[in-house]
């Protein structure tokens, strides 16, 4: 049951990537997207703040012959819609059960970490959306701030001007591309809905683990789903690969409120299944992916600009 939930969790994000790519690219299959997403979990697991997955997806699609602006639009739209879904579910949990956990965690600072976590997620989501769609914000960050910073004497020797120009062109091209997608409200609705289902699936996994360990969950399902969601909210800003250290402590704190004897076995199984299993499966997907550069001719009539080709060099 747990493995089926994990497979569904990975498969559904592959579906989101596939839906987004169908509006932009030709030749990407659903299974390609599912395997790319599984490989993405490997990079998310080994990097702080799960920050390695999105760059990997851009690099992978580029290796298949896809322009950076096109692959970036898919990756960023996927990230934005997931972030919106995560915030929606998180806010619903806060509205429904925050007062309940506020009492249970009386005297513990963790009750405030929930608010900090959801606030950080809201800020990151709003910033990403603004950067994706706002040319004014781009101008302030790149043209005003960054181009002044790279003129500092300590940075001049790195000759960042040329790379900055390439990056600026890529961002502007990407904003044009993503602006085409933002008008499709059905696309937004479907991808956000799928991600909401994914967030809930991931929150249910600890419950299935404790049920398998023989714990009685009668009358506790909603409280436990919210507890699991609060764990995910706090984990999302722990600055270690896989939120190591923080994830285990937060999980123990919340689920020890309900399961005194089985909380440690449940914690070990949860971490094994949702983290270490992901690393192994993600690595297998990574080394078996199709890296053949066979999508360029299918999607583009003309050859790349030289700046596009050199953007990762």
TAWO-V643158 format. One record per backbone hydrogen bond with DSSP energy under -0.5 kcal/mol. CO is the residue of the C=O (numbers start at 1). NH is the residue of the N-H. Records with the same first field share a line. If there is no record, write none. Layout:
CO=NH, NH
//
This chain:
1=5
2=6
3=7
4=8
5=9
6=10
7=11
8=12
9=13
10=14
11=15
12=16
13=17
14=18
15=19
16=20
17=21
18=22
19=23
20=23
21=24, 25
27=29
29=33
30=34
31=35
32=36
33=37
34=38
35=39
36=40
37=41
38=42
39=42, 43
40=44
41=45
42=46
43=47, 52
44=47, 242
47=50, 242
48=51
51=55
52=56
53=57
54=58
55=59
56=60
57=61
58=62
59=63
60=64
61=66
62=65
64=295
67=71
68=72
69=73
70=74
71=75
72=76
73=77
74=78
75=79
76=80
77=81
78=82
79=83
80=84
81=85
82=86
83=87
84=88
85=89
86=90
87=91
88=92
89=93
90=94
91=95
92=96
93=97
94=98
97=101
98=102
99=103
100=104
101=105
103=106
105=108
108=111
109=112, 113
110=114
111=115
112=116
113=117
114=118
115=119
116=120
117=121
118=122
119=123
120=124
121=125
122=126
123=127
124=128
125=129
126=130
127=131
128=132
129=133
130=134
133=135
134=138
135=139
136=140
137=141
138=142, 143
139=144
140=145
141=146
142=147
145=148, 149
146=150
148=151
149=152
152=155, 156
153=157
155=158
156=159
159=163
160=164
161=165
162=166
163=167
164=168
165=169
166=170
167=171
168=172
169=173
170=174
171=175
172=176
173=177
174=178
175=179
176=180
177=180, 181
178=182
179=183
181=184
183=185
184=188
185=189
186=190
187=191
188=192
189=193
190=194
191=195
192=196
193=197
194=198
195=199
196=200
197=201
198=202
199=203
200=204
201=204, 205
204=207, 208
205=209
206=210
207=211
208=212
209=213
210=215
211=214
215=217
217=220, 221
220=224
221=225
222=226
223=227
224=228
225=229
226=230
227=231
228=232
229=233
230=234
231=235
232=236
234=237
235=238
237=239
238=49, 240
240=49, 243
241=244
243=247
244=246
245=249
246=250
247=251
248=252
249=253
250=254
251=255
252=256
254=257
255=258, 259
258=260
262=266
263=267
264=268
265=269
266=270
267=271
268=272
269=273
270=274
271=275, 276
272=277
275=279
276=280
277=281
278=282
279=283
280=284
281=285
282=286
283=287
284=288
285=289
286=289
289=291
292=294
295=299
296=299, 300
305=309
306=310
308=311
310=313
//
